[in-house]
Amino acid sequence: MRFKFMATKEKQSVQAVVEIQGHQYVVHPAMKLRVSRIAGEAGTPIELKNVYCVIDGDAVKLGKPAVPNAIVQAKIISQQRGAKVITFKYRPKARSRVKKGFRASETEIEITNIKA
């Protein structure tokens, strides 16, 4: 296989590079991943149409920029919040201390099917 970053321990039948909320992920069927928040309730099916590459065995389909008629189907498992990130700014001799926290909203999705 040409692409080392897509190699996994078990050989998957189909893999794809898909864009979700501005980030690119290498996915395969039955894979679960957390992404930035996608609107919808748990159990709602979604279709991801920005598919940049589809690998099926030795056949590789590359898009310019997206593969035409390729769709990755997924379903929303849950909506949750990520881990808290704390920032602390300290300025010596100025008696200035600022502590802020942030938790991103995340959606856990499961890839159900890849159509190319």
Backbone as a printed PyTorch tensor [residue, N CA C, xyz], in Angstrom:
tensor([[[  0.8430,  -1.1740,   0.0000],
         [  0.0000,   0.0000,   0.0000],
         [  0.8860,   1.2350,   0.0000]],

        [[  0.5440,   2.2260,  -0.8080],
         [  1.3830,   3.4020,  -0.9610],
         [  1.3630,   4.3240,   0.2500]],

        [[  0.2560,   4.4260,   0.9340],
         [  0.0900,   5.4350,   1.9650],
         [  0.3480,   4.8190,   3.3230]],

        [[  1.4720,   5.1500,   3.9250],
         [  1.8390,   4.5640,   5.2130],
         [  0.9150,   5.0290,   6.3240]],

        [[  0.4150,   6.2700,   6.2400],
         [ -0.4130,   6.7940,   7.3150],
         [ -1.7570,   6.0940,   7.3890]],

        [[ -2.1510,   5.3470,   6.3610],
         [ -3.4350,   4.6700,   6.3670],
         [ -3.3230,   3.2010,   6.7520]],

        [[ -2.0950,   2.7230,   6.9660],
         [ -1.9190,   1.3090,   7.3060],
         [ -2.4030,   1.0650,   8.7320]],

        [[ -3.1150,  -0.0260,   8.9420],
         [ -3.5820,  -0.4080,  10.2620],
         [ -3.1760,  -1.8480,  10.5230]],

        [[ -3.3300,  -2.3090,  11.7580],
         [ -2.9620,  -3.6800,  12.0920],
         [ -3.8010,  -4.6750,  11.3010]],

        [[ -5.1230,  -4.4690,  11.2990],
         [ -5.9870,  -5.3370,  10.5300],
         [ -6.2830,  -4.6350,   9.2150]],

        [[ -6.2770,  -5.3830,   8.1620],
         [ -6.5790,  -4.7840,   6.8710],
         [ -8.0790,  -4.5120,   6.7750]],

        [[ -8.4340,  -3.2580,   6.6230],
         [ -9.8350,  -2.8720,   6.5190],
         [-10.2690,  -2.9970,   5.0640]],

        [[-11.5350,  -3.2770,   4.8450],
         [-12.0320,  -3.4470,   3.4850],
         [-12.0320,  -2.1150,   2.7310]],

        [[-12.5340,  -1.0600,   3.3440],
         [-12.6050,   0.2470,   2.6910],
         [-12.1700,   1.3090,   3.6870]],

        [[-11.3590,   2.2440,   3.2300],
         [-10.9710,   3.3960,   4.0420],
         [-11.2130,   4.6530,   3.2280]],

        [[-11.3860,   5.7870,   3.9210],
         [-11.6150,   7.0500,   3.2340],
         [-11.0210,   8.1870,   4.0490]],

        [[-10.6360,   9.2460,   3.3440],
         [-10.2260,  10.4890,   3.9880],
         [-11.3910,  11.4450,   3.8200]],

        [[-11.9520,  11.8860,   4.9530],
         [-13.1650,  12.7030,   4.9140],
         [-12.9530,  13.9590,   5.7550]],

        [[-13.5940,  15.0580,   5.3300],
         [-13.5170,  16.3110,   6.0810],
         [-14.7810,  16.4660,   6.9120]],

        [[-14.5780,  16.6990,   8.2230],
         [-15.6900,  16.9130,   9.1430],
         [-15.3820,  18.1730,   9.9420]],

        [[-16.2130,  19.1840,   9.7990],
         [-16.0680,  20.4400,  10.5450],
         [-14.6750,  21.0550,  10.3680]],

        [[-14.1170,  20.9870,   9.1670],
         [-12.8300,  21.6060,   8.8900],
         [-11.6190,  20.7600,   9.2350]],

        [[-11.8110,  19.5580,   9.7510],
         [-10.7070,  18.6500,  10.0760],
         [-10.8110,  17.4180,   9.1950]],

        [[ -9.6600,  16.8400,   8.8310],
         [ -9.6540,  15.6580,   7.9860],
         [ -9.3450,  14.4260,   8.8160]],

        [[-10.0880,  13.3390,   8.5650],
         [ -9.9380,  12.0960,   9.3110],
         [ -9.8280,  10.9270,   8.3360]],

        [[ -9.0300,   9.9210,   8.6880],
         [ -8.9920,   8.6600,   7.9630],
         [ -9.9780,   7.7400,   8.6770]],

        [[-11.0100,   7.2720,   7.9670],
         [-12.0760,   6.5000,   8.6010],
         [-12.2850,   5.1800,   7.8750]],

        [[-12.8910,   4.2320,   8.5710],
         [-13.3120,   2.9590,   7.9960],
         [-14.6270,   2.5660,   8.6610]],

        [[-15.3970,   1.6500,   8.0590],
         [-16.6900,   1.2740,   8.6400],
         [-16.5440,   0.7280,  10.0590]],

        [[-17.5220,   1.0030,  10.8960],
         [-17.5930,   0.6010,  12.3090],
         [-16.6180,   1.3690,  13.1880]],

        [[-16.0070,   2.4230,  12.6810],
         [-15.0760,   3.2400,  13.4680],
         [-15.8600,   4.2990,  14.2450]],

        [[-15.4650,   4.5150,  15.5010],
         [-16.0690,   5.5650,  16.3150],
         [-15.0380,   6.6660,  16.5220]],

        [[-15.4810,   7.9280,  16.4170],
         [-14.5690,   9.0330,  16.6620],
         [-15.3210,  10.2330,  17.1950]],

        [[-14.5690,  11.0950,  17.8810],
         [-15.1330,  12.3350,  18.4280],
         [-14.7120,  13.4900,  17.5390]],

        [[-15.6890,  14.2940,  17.1710],
         [-15.4500,  15.4380,  16.3040],
         [-16.0640,  16.6780,  16.9450]],

        [[-15.7780,  17.8430,  16.3730],
         [-16.4190,  19.0690,  16.8410],
         [-17.9240,  18.9260,  16.6860]],

        [[-18.6730,  19.6900,  17.4640],
         [-20.1120,  19.4980,  17.5590],
         [-20.8150,  19.5510,  16.2070]],

        [[-21.6660,  18.5450,  15.9710],
         [-22.5500,  18.4760,  14.8090],
         [-23.9730,  18.5000,  15.3560]],

        [[-24.8060,  19.3660,  14.8160],
         [-26.1770,  19.4760,  15.3020],
         [-26.9480,  18.2010,  15.0100]],

        [[-27.7060,  17.7270,  15.9970],
         [-28.5260,  16.5390,  15.8200],
         [-28.6350,  15.7510,  17.1070]],

        [[-29.6690,  14.9250,  17.1670],
         [-29.9020,  14.0740,  18.3340],
         [-29.1590,  12.7530,  18.1780]],

        [[-29.0270,  12.0210,  19.2790],
         [-28.4020,  10.7020,  19.2360],
         [-29.2360,   9.7710,  18.3590]],

        [[-28.5680,   9.0090,  17.5000],
         [-29.2450,   8.0890,  16.5990],
         [-29.5610,   8.6800,  15.2330]],

        [[-29.3270,   9.9810,  15.0570],
         [-29.6160,  10.6270,  13.7840],
         [-28.5540,  10.2550,  12.7450]],

        [[-28.9560,   9.7800,  11.5540],
         [-27.9560,   9.4870,  10.5160],
         [-27.4960,  10.7770,   9.8320]],

        [[-26.2280,  10.8190,   9.4510],
         [-25.6760,  11.9770,   8.7350],
         [-24.8910,  11.4610,   7.5350]],

        [[-24.7630,  12.3160,   6.5150],
         [-23.9810,  11.9930,   5.3350],
         [-22.8650,  13.0100,   5.2080]],

        [[-21.6420,  12.5220,   5.0150],
         [-20.4700,  13.3730,   4.8610],
         [-20.0610,  13.3240,   3.3970]],

        [[-20.1300,  14.4710,   2.7150],
         [-19.9200,  14.4850,   1.2730],
         [-18.5350,  14.9800,   0.8600]],

        [[-17.7590,  15.5350,   1.7720],
         [-16.4050,  15.9700,   1.4380],
         [-15.4470,  14.8080,   1.6190]],

        [[-15.4260,  13.8980,   0.6600],
         [-14.5630,  12.7140,   0.6970],
         [-13.4210,  12.9660,  -0.2780]],

        [[-12.1890,  12.9990,   0.2280],
         [-11.0330,  13.3430,  -0.5870],
         [-10.3180,  12.1350,  -1.1710]],

        [[-10.4560,  10.9700,  -0.5470],
         [ -9.7530,   9.7840,  -1.0140],
         [-10.5150,   8.5500,  -0.5430]],

        [[-10.6340,   7.5470,  -1.4120],
         [-11.2690,   6.2830,  -1.0420],
         [-10.3130,   5.1630,  -1.4220]],

        [[-10.0180,   4.2820,  -0.4690],
         [ -9.1210,   3.1570,  -0.7000],
         [ -9.9220,   1.8760,  -0.5000]],

        [[-10.0150,   1.0710,  -1.5370],
         [-10.7320,  -0.2000,  -1.4930],
         [ -9.7690,  -1.2810,  -1.9670]],

        [[ -9.1080,  -1.9390,  -1.0090],
         [ -8.0920,  -2.9370,  -1.3510],
         [ -6.9030,  -2.2530,  -1.9940]],

        [[ -6.6200,  -2.5770,  -3.2540],
         [ -5.5180,  -1.9360,  -3.9740],
         [ -5.9850,  -0.7740,  -4.8370]],

        [[ -7.2780,  -0.5810,  -4.9680],
         [ -7.8230,   0.5140,  -5.7780],
         [ -7.8880,   1.7860,  -4.9530]],

        [[ -7.3080,   2.8530,  -5.4890],
         [ -7.2880,   4.1480,  -4.8080],
         [ -7.9750,   5.1760,  -5.7040]],

        [[ -8.9770,   5.8640,  -5.1690],
         [ -9.6530,   6.9390,  -5.8950],
         [ -9.3200,   8.2520,  -5.2060]],

        [[ -8.6610,   9.1470,  -5.9380],
         [ -8.3280,  10.4680,  -5.4170],
         [ -9.2300,  11.4960,  -6.0610]],

        [[ -9.6560,  12.4820,  -5.2730],
         [-10.5130,  13.5250,  -5.7940],
         [ -9.7280,  14.7870,  -6.0870]],

        [[-10.3500,  15.6720,  -6.8700],
         [ -9.7240,  16.9570,  -7.1850],
         [-10.7290,  18.0600,  -6.9290]],

        [[-11.0070,  18.5160,  -5.7620],
         [-10.4960,  18.0750,  -4.4640],
         [-11.2730,  16.9170,  -3.8660]],

        [[-12.5450,  16.7010,  -4.2630],
         [-13.3500,  15.6360,  -3.6510],
         [-13.6570,  14.5630,  -4.6950]],

        [[-13.8360,  13.3340,  -4.2230],
         [-14.1970,  12.2280,  -5.1100],
         [-15.6690,  12.4000,  -5.4920]],

        [[-15.9840,  12.4300,  -6.7900],
         [-17.3890,  12.6140,  -7.1820],
         [-18.2440,  11.4150,  -6.7790]],

        [[-19.4470,  11.6930,  -6.3120],
         [-20.4420,  10.6910,  -5.9090],
         [-20.0000,   9.8100,  -4.7460]],

        [[-19.0080,  10.2210,  -3.9940],
         [-18.5770,   9.4500,  -2.8220],
         [-19.2470,  10.0290,  -1.5800]],

        [[-19.7900,   9.1470,  -0.7540],
         [-20.4790,   9.5630,   0.4670],
         [-20.0670,   8.6440,   1.6030]],

        [[-19.7970,   9.2380,   2.7500],
         [-19.5480,   8.4640,   3.9650],
         [-20.7790,   8.6400,   4.8470]],

        [[-21.4120,   7.5220,   5.2020],
         [-22.5960,   7.5690,   6.0490],
         [-22.1830,   7.2820,   7.4880]],

        [[-22.7620,   8.0460,   8.4070],
         [-22.4410,   7.8940,   9.8260],
         [-23.7070,   8.1260,  10.6280]],

        [[-23.6430,   7.8040,  11.9210],
         [-24.7610,   8.1410,  12.7940],
         [-24.2030,   8.7220,  14.0810]],

        [[-24.9760,   9.6270,  14.6590],
         [-24.5710,  10.2930,  15.8960],
         [-24.8430,   9.3570,  17.0630]],

        [[-23.8270,   9.1280,  17.8850],
         [-23.9840,   8.2760,  19.0630],
         [-24.3510,   9.1210,  20.2760]],

        [[-23.6090,  10.2180,  20.4990],
         [-23.8980,  11.0540,  21.6660],
         [-23.3320,  12.4550,  21.4800]],

        [[-23.8810,  13.3860,  22.2500],
         [-23.3730,  14.7560,  22.3480],
         [-22.7600,  14.8890,  23.7360]],

        [[-21.5550,  15.4480,  23.8190],
         [-20.9020,  15.5760,  25.1210],
         [-19.9510,  16.7570,  25.1200]],

        [[-19.3480,  16.9950,  26.2590],
         [-18.3660,  18.0630,  26.3940],
         [-16.9900,  17.4440,  26.5750]],

        [[-15.9750,  18.0860,  26.0220],
         [-14.6140,  17.5850,  26.1100],
         [-13.9850,  17.8980,  27.4560]],

        [[-12.7280,  17.5230,  27.5860],
         [-11.9870,  17.7970,  28.8170],
         [-11.7380,  19.2980,  28.9620]],

        [[-11.6580,  19.7570,  30.1970],
         [-11.4620,  21.1710,  30.4480],
         [-10.0080,  21.5640,  30.1800]],

        [[ -9.8360,  22.6690,  29.4720],
         [ -8.5240,  23.2310,  29.2000],
         [ -8.4180,  24.5110,  30.0170]],

        [[ -7.3890,  24.6210,  30.8490],
         [ -7.2220,  25.7900,  31.7140],
         [ -6.0320,  26.6060,  31.2300]],

        [[ -6.2530,  27.9220,  31.0660],
         [ -5.1660,  28.8270,  30.7210],
         [ -4.9310,  29.7490,  31.9090]],

        [[ -3.6820,  30.0280,  32.1800],
         [ -3.3360,  30.9000,  33.3070],
         [ -2.2950,  31.8850,  32.8310]],

        [[ -2.6060,  33.1650,  32.9530],
         [ -1.6870,  34.2110,  32.5310],
         [ -1.2120,  34.9590,  33.7880]],

        [[  0.0920,  35.0880,  33.9340],
         [  0.6770,  35.7260,  35.1110],
         [  1.6890,  36.7530,  34.6560]],

        [[  1.5490,  37.9730,  35.1760],
         [  2.5140,  39.0310,  34.8650],
         [  3.2190,  39.4280,  36.1540]],

        [[  4.4870,  39.0910,  36.2760],
         [  5.1930,  39.4110,  37.5180],
         [  5.3070,  40.9290,  37.7360]],

        [[  5.2650,  41.3320,  38.9810],
         [  5.4040,  42.7290,  39.4300],
         [  4.2290,  43.6110,  39.0230]],

        [[  3.2270,  43.0620,  38.3690],
         [  2.0790,  43.8610,  37.9540],
         [  0.8250,  43.4720,  38.7320]],

        [[  0.9420,  42.4690,  39.5980],
         [ -0.1930,  41.9520,  40.3630],
         [ -1.3550,  41.5660,  39.4540]],

        [[ -1.0210,  40.9370,  38.3460],
         [ -2.0360,  40.5500,  37.3800],
         [ -2.0270,  39.0350,  37.2040]],

        [[ -3.1670,  38.4230,  37.4710],
         [ -3.3300,  36.9940,  37.2820],
         [ -4.6920,  36.7550,  36.6380]],

        [[ -4.7090,  35.9860,  35.5490],
         [ -5.9580,  35.6880,  34.8620],
         [ -6.0360,  34.1760,  34.6580]],

        [[ -7.1030,  33.5670,  35.1610],
         [ -7.3140,  32.1430,  34.9940],
         [ -8.6220,  31.9430,  34.2410]],

        [[ -8.5510,  31.2060,  33.1150],
         [ -9.7360,  30.9470,  32.3040],
         [ -9.8200,  29.4570,  32.0150]],

        [[-11.0390,  28.9640,  31.8580],
         [-11.2570,  27.5700,  31.5000],
         [-12.1330,  27.4740,  30.2640]],

        [[-11.9950,  26.3650,  29.5410],
         [-12.7580,  26.1710,  28.3130],
         [-13.0350,  24.6900,  28.1230]],

        [[-14.2820,  24.3590,  27.7410],
         [-14.6490,  22.9820,  27.3970],
         [-15.3540,  23.0050,  26.0550]],

        [[-14.8040,  22.2920,  25.0920],
         [-15.3900,  22.2450,  23.7580],
         [-16.5500,  21.2460,  23.7340]],

        [[-17.5730,  21.5480,  22.9400],
         [-18.6700,  20.6070,  22.7310],
         [-18.2460,  19.6180,  21.6550]],

        [[-18.4770,  18.3390,  21.9080],
         [-18.0590,  17.2980,  20.9830],
         [-19.2310,  16.3860,  20.6370]],

        [[-19.1310,  15.7440,  19.4780],
         [-20.1120,  14.7670,  19.0430],
         [-19.3710,  13.4650,  18.7700]],

        [[-19.8640,  12.3680,  19.3280],
         [-19.2910,  11.0670,  19.0360],
         [-20.1070,  10.4430,  17.9200]],

        [[-19.4250,  10.0640,  16.8280],
         [-20.1110,   9.4720,  15.6840],
         [-19.5340,   8.0960,  15.3770]],

        [[-20.3290,   7.2870,  14.6950],
         [-19.8790,   5.9680,  14.2380],
         [-20.0660,   5.9040,  12.7330]],

        [[-19.0080,   5.5260,  12.0190],
         [-19.0780,   5.4060,  10.5770],
         [-19.8100,   4.1050,  10.2360]],

        [[-20.8800,   4.1960,   9.4600],
         [-21.6710,   3.0160,   9.1380],
         [-21.3660,   2.4580,   7.7550]],

        [[-21.0850,   3.3310,   6.7690],
         [-20.8970,   2.8530,   5.4040],
         [-20.0810,   3.8540,   4.6160]],

        [[-19.3050,   3.3600,   3.6480],
         [-18.5530,   4.2170,   2.7290],
         [-18.9480,   3.8090,   1.3170]],

        [[-19.5460,   4.7700,   0.5680],
         [-19.9540,   4.5170,  -0.8120],
         [-19.0780,   5.3370,  -1.7460]],

        [[-18.5120,   4.6810,  -2.7430],
         [-17.6640,   5.4150,  -3.7000],
         [-18.1710,   5.2570,  -5.1160]]])
